[in-house]
């Protein structure tokens, strides 16, 4: 945008904090409707679980990296082309999903569903970062419930910009059933894998919490007994 006012958030951040901006290592699939705090916490937890050095990780998030002045004020860009270019360049995809219930926002938004299906077709690595509310719900499920948790209807999904929605739906016309099945199967595998991984951890945390509570109660009773004995002397 040489000679024009307005830059992307990424550019503005880089001018103030140069070390905070770098070549993207992960493409983030998400929804603009998310709580930003919950979105950031999900990514932080994802990095912590993998012992990643966050100073070496740079994520491509459309809202931050796209210049919204160009997209919203100057007639926009070809979103499908721009997204495809970035996806293929970055390759590693992290899907930040809000929930595993029917009301999950992620699967009602057209862009995330289209993004993950495209990544699947390109055979790119796809990973799941589930928000805390979704994780809590998942840990209460059995495997049968987890297998039925994800429901995708790409033609019912919406985009914020009608032009985007019309363009994507025209592009995928005739393949909706294929997309629905591919995305459902992919996320079903991801959440079952997460459930198998986190389930035992949750049981250990629960057992440890019970043991800590027991020890605390024993210490309280011992202190109370000592105080009673002291007063009786």
Secondary structure, DSSP 8 states (H G I E B T S, - for coil): -TTSS---HHHHHHHH-GGG--S-SEEEE--TTS-HHHHHHHHHHHHHHTT--GGG--EE-HHHHS-HHHHHHSS---HHHHHHHHHHHH--EEEEE--SSTT-SGGGBHHHHHHHHHHHHTT--EEEEE-HHHHHHHHT--HHHHHTT----TTT-B-SSHHHHHHHHHHTTT-HHHHHHHHHHHHHHHHHHHHHHHHHHHHHHHHHHHHHHHHHHHHHHHHHHHHHHHHH-
